[in-house]
Amino acid sequence: MGTGDYLALAAGAANTIAVSVLAIVIGAPLGLGLALIRWRQVRGIDPIIATTVSLLRATPAVTLVLLVYFALPTIGLELPRFVAAVATLTLGTMAYNCEIWRATLLSFPSDQLDAARAFGMPRGLRVRLIVLPQIARAALPALVNEMTLIIKVSPAVAVIGVVEATRVAVRIGAATYNPIPPFLVALAIYVGVVGTFVAAQRALERRHRHGTRA
Amino acid sequence: MIPRGIEVLWEQRDALLNGLLTTIAITAVGAVCAGLLGLILFALLISRQRLVALSLAWLIDLMRCVPFMLFCYMIYYGLPSFGIVISNMTAGIAALTLYNAAYIAELLRGSFSALPAEGVEAGHAFGFHGSRLLLRIILPPVLLASIPMLGNQMVQIIKDSAFLVIIAVQELTFVANEIQATYYVPFASFVCAMLLYWVLCLAVEAGVRAVLRVAEARR
């Protein structure tokens, strides 16, 4: 493996991180939104969201990315590879995030909300000031776990030609007839990225614990 | 557009069925092998051989950082470097087995550490040790507590199996992609594949609920 190969792997790693982080940044709030809508139990919308989430959670990322990239053009929506990749991972993580937020919302004690309503606090404020800060803390471990899962399914976007870390490693392996070194570098990249998320979660939890003690 | 797609899918129903059956077969074989290997790894994880347990825990942590697709490539392209040449189907099943065995061992260990230790201590007091302690005392409550998580892992194995399209295992996604490439009906073929995966996952969830009901009734 030459310097060029290491640079290609670094570029692949940058794409892996970009695709995953964009999906997380867009997908997590969308999932929270869906969970809040389901929390209000709007008649008619609720079963639609529940079905969509169930379907998306059962769909492999490879299948979904092929659908988004090859099928959307037939209805006139032609997405560049990178956008199709981000859209696919966003849909998947949105569905999982919705379930995570919903679980924490369901276990949220309602007496706090009753108290806030008794003081005349409007609904939007109740959600923003009372519910969100508390469920965010409760959901954090599951959310970070889901983020690491997104990084681990992100190689799926290679099937539509997005050049991310795994694809670069395979390419170098094929070109040099020695697949082991590039695979080990790719492995180190994923361990680094996933490890960073886990470390960040631990640090956030420590800060929260100090915060509540002070 | 859509009616033609459905027409094509109906003509290709044998191919689709074969793809679905291949997906079911590789996930079933992979799940059973991963389950058995996971049990063995779990036994080693909680064994008193500290060095074995520690190095295994380290390996499992490493495996949990690896994307399945990278692991798949490592098995398929990496093993020939060590003189081991296997077919793509064998490589696929081996990848599913090894990868998920690590996750299963870890989730069993999690259930085990959440259970009270008295059961094992009582087992020791009654002279249980080794495999009899594992099979009669440790495993029953651990497996019972792990049923929902094992179901989740089964869904994960079904979804992982789609990655095998990259090493040309002719499973559901592979077949859907071939049909889409030949007849240009991407929407119908991939939506059909999605719905079939959904049915498989819903069946697993129903199975988990049924097992939990039986377990609850027998308690």
HADDOCK unambig.tbl for C-alpha pairs under 7 A between the chains (distance, minus, plus):
assign (segid A and resid 55 and name CA) (segid B and resid 198 and name CA) 5.81 0.50 0.50
assign (segid A and resid 58 and name CA) (segid B and resid 197 and name CA) 6.20 0.50 0.50
assign (segid A and resid 58 and name CA) (segid B and resid 198 and name CA) 5.11 0.50 0.50
assign (segid A and resid 58 and name CA) (segid B and resid 201 and name CA) 5.98 0.50 0.50
assign (segid A and resid 59 and name CA) (segid B and resid 159 and name CA) 6.72 0.50 0.50
assign (segid A and resid 59 and name CA) (segid B and resid 194 and name CA) 5.62 0.50 0.50
assign (segid A and resid 59 and name CA) (segid B and resid 197 and name CA) 6.19 0.50 0.50
assign (segid A and resid 59 and name CA) (segid B and resid 198 and name CA) 6.65 0.50 0.50
assign (segid A and resid 60 and name CA) (segid B and resid 159 and name CA) 4.59 0.50 0.50
assign (segid A and resid 60 and name CA) (segid B and resid 160 and name CA) 6.99 0.50 0.50
assign (segid A and resid 60 and name CA) (segid B and resid 162 and name CA) 6.22 0.50 0.50
assign (segid A and resid 62 and name CA) (segid B and resid 162 and name CA) 6.45 0.50 0.50
assign (segid A and resid 62 and name CA) (segid B and resid 163 and name CA) 6.37 0.50 0.50
assign (segid A and resid 63 and name CA) (segid B and resid 173 and name CA) 6.05 0.50 0.50
assign (segid A and resid 63 and name CA) (segid B and resid 190 and name CA) 6.69 0.50 0.50
assign (segid A and resid 67 and name CA) (segid B and resid 186 and name CA) 6.75 0.50 0.50
assign (segid A and resid 67 and name CA) (segid B and resid 187 and name CA) 6.59 0.50 0.50
assign (segid A and resid 67 and name CA) (segid B and resid 190 and name CA) 5.55 0.50 0.50
assign (segid A and resid 70 and name CA) (segid B and resid 186 and name CA) 5.90 0.50 0.50
assign (segid A and resid 71 and name CA) (segid B and resid 186 and name CA) 4.84 0.50 0.50
assign (segid A and resid 71 and name CA) (segid B and resid 187 and name CA) 4.60 0.50 0.50
assign (segid A and resid 152 and name CA) (segid B and resid 66 and name CA) 6.62 0.50 0.50
assign (segid A and resid 152 and name CA) (segid B and resid 67 and name CA) 4.14 0.50 0.50
assign (segid A and resid 152 and name CA) (segid B and resid 68 and name CA) 6.96 0.50 0.50
assign (segid A and resid 153 and name CA) (segid B and resid 67 and name CA) 6.25 0.50 0.50
assign (segid A and resid 155 and name CA) (segid B and resid 69 and name CA) 6.44 0.50 0.50
assign (segid A and resid 166 and name CA) (segid B and resid 70 and name CA) 5.89 0.50 0.50
assign (segid A and resid 179 and name CA) (segid B and resid 77 and name CA) 6.67 0.50 0.50
assign (segid A and resid 179 and name CA) (segid B and resid 78 and name CA) 6.02 0.50 0.50
assign (segid A and resid 180 and name CA) (segid B and resid 78 and name CA) 5.99 0.50 0.50
assign (segid A and resid 183 and name CA) (segid B and resid 74 and name CA) 6.80 0.50 0.50
assign (segid A and resid 187 and name CA) (segid B and resid 66 and name CA) 6.42 0.50 0.50
assign (segid A and resid 190 and name CA) (segid B and resid 65 and name CA) 6.34 0.50 0.50
assign (segid A and resid 190 and name CA) (segid B and resid 66 and name CA) 6.36 0.50 0.50
assign (segid A and resid 191 and name CA) (segid B and resid 65 and name CA) 5.29 0.50 0.50
assign (segid A and resid 191 and name CA) (segid B and resid 66 and name CA) 6.95 0.50 0.50
assign (segid A and resid 194 and name CA) (segid B and resid 65 and name CA) 6.15 0.50 0.50
